[in-house]
């Protein structure tokens, strides 16, 4: 198993993780009073669990610290640089900018909803199309997919474009749905990103980025764990989803992404199932969706739900390693 870091692989990876961790932790520490001063507090939706109402006013948009800390580690510490690096960071920043605008609307209007669903999907898809076209026309990667369960590579041809766009948009929204409990999205993403950093693949640059993202999420987790002093907001969750998705694509591990990131998939599926069931049968399958709220209403404490989802992610990462060629 290779890390994607030339020469002193372990040392290079450790340096990138450490740099992202420290820089993100420092930036988050300063972001808390900054966003408090701007009255950039989170509005909690009334339909959510009652226990969450006390979180109203907690500073949001803290994902800026993750993005900046991760970028710092890539620019100044990572030993691996190429056009791929710039593209990954550009996609990462583009989704962060989209999320920041959405957060800004929420804060400005003092409501839980920012951009409309259609506006979000169209903008997310536009960024995803740009990433896909880069991959197949400039980066040198082909349109083949590695199918882990059958240990085969299948060329998707023209279908590769819509497939990859779907993967990116689905991942972005799945991570966004997962960001509902203190430390949940940041902890799960740290584990998923570490998997891609260690697994290696077609793009050493993507491995390096995932190492930086691991450190960034852990640095943010210092202040985002229960009880959270700051939330990442859509600024962070959209950026995390976009960064992970484009990394998996460049590593040619698109079909392993839903395995190691099955927590994200389960969160998204719970919402789809809940909505479909209510519209067709007027019945709810879960007490509340996304899935983490279901467990809360079943009597689990917030910390136990988060720790269980972290544990599941660790097991899924180990399972994903077993699927590698």
C-alpha positions, -999 to +999 in steps of 0.1 A: +000+000+000+014+034-010+005+068+004+012+087-028+041+106-012+074+101-028+105+092-008+097+098+029+060+089+025+051+086+061+070+117+072+056+138+043+021+127+051+025+134+088+039+169+081+009+178+059-016+164+085+001+183+113+003+216+094-034+215+085-043+205+120-024+233+137-034+260+112-070+250+112-071+249+150-056+283+153-079+298+127-109+283+143-099+297+177-099+332+162-130+325+140-153+319+171-151+355+186-150+370+150-183+354+139-198+361+173-190+398+169-206+397+134-237+380+149-232+352+125-252+327+146-269+295+134-307+295+132-321+262+143-351+249+124-382+245+145-389+211+130-357+196+145-353+180+179-362+203+208-328+196+224-311+215+195-330+248+202-304+257+228-278+257+200-294+287+183-269+316+180-238+294+179-213+309+154-215+293+120-194+295+088-165+280+106-158+258+076-137+288+064-110+277+089-110+241+075-107+254+039-079+279+048-060+254+070-061+227+044-051+251+016-022+263+038-009+228+042-011+221+005+006+253-006+034+254+019+040+219+032+029+193+007+059+179-013+036+171-043+024+198-067+009+198-101-021+211-120-042+184-103-034+201-070-047+235-082-078+219-096-086+200-064-082+232-044-102+252-069-131+228-067-128+227-029-128+265-027-157+268-052-180+246-031-168+265+000-178+298-017-212+285-027-217+273+009-205+306+023-230+325+002-258+302+014-247+307+050-246+344+045-281+345+033-292+325+063-274+348+087-285+380+070-321+369+068-321+352+102-336+320+089-325+283+085-329+282+047-306+301+024-305+295-014-334+275-029-329+238-036-329+244-073-303+271-071-281+249-050-283+219-073-277+240-105-246+257-090-233+224-076-238+207-109-220+234-128-189+230-106-191+193-109-193+195-147-161+217-147-143+191-126-154+162-148-144+179-180-110+186-165-105+150-155-113+134-189-098+160-212-068+176-194-056+155-165-050+124-186-074+102-166-097+080-187-134+072-184-128+038-169-141+028-134-126+003-111-154-020-099-142-032-065-165-062-058-155-078-091-119-065-093-125-053-128-122-020-147-151-010-169-150+019-194-182+040-191-175+060-222-198+090-226-219+078-196-189+087-174-197+124-175-232+123-161-221+095-136-193+116-122-214+147-120-240+127-101-213+113-077-200+148-069-234+164-064-246+135-044-215+135-022-218+173-016-254+170-004-248+139+016-221+155+037-243+185+041-271+163+055-246+146+078-236+179+094-264+179+120-247+170+152-217+184+171-186+169+156-204+144+133-194+156+098-160+167+109-152+134+126-166+112+099-148+132+072-115+130+090-117+092+089-129+091+052-102+115+041-075+095+060-086+064+041-081+081+007-047+096+019-035+061+028-051+041+000-031+058-028-042+056-064-039+073-097-033+108-082-006+114-055-020+150-054-054+138-043-038+116-016-018+147-004-050+168-003-068+141+017-040+141+042-044+178+046-081+175+048-077+150+076-057+174+096-080+202+089-111+183+101-093+172+133-082+208+140-117+220+136-130+191+157-112+206+187-139+233+188-167+215+170-171+185+192-199+184+218-208+210+230-198+227+198-184+263+201-187+268+163-204+251+134-189+246+099-221+256+081-226+249+044-193+267+039-176+236+054-199+208+045-202+216+008-164+220+006-158+187+024-182+169+001-167+184-031-131+179-020-137+142-011-156+135-043-131+150-067-102+133-048-120+099-051-125+105-088-089+114-095-078+084-075-101+062-096-120+051-065-154+064-074-172+032-065-153+028-032-164+062-021-199+050-011-184+021+008-160+041+030-184+070+031-215+049+037-225+070+067-230+099+043-250+075+020-272+063+049-279+099+060-290+108+024-310+076+019-329+082+052-341+115+039-351+101+005-370+072+021-387+094+046-399+119+020-410+091-005-428+072+022-447+102+035-457+114+000-469+080-011-483+064+021-486+094+045-464+074+069-429+080+082-403+053+083-380+071+107-389+092+138-371+120+120-346+123+091-317+126+086-308+093+103-288+108+132-320+126+144-339+092+144-314+078+168-316+109+190-354+105+192-349+068+201-332+080+233-296+080+223-275+110+235-260+132+209-225+121+219-234+085+216-248+089+181-217+108+170-193+082+185-213+053+169-212+070+135-174+075+139-170+039+148-190+028+118-168+049+096-137+033+110-150-001+103-161+009+068-126+023+061-111-010+070-136-028+048-128-005+019-091-013+023-100-050+017-116-041-016-084-024-030-067-043-058 
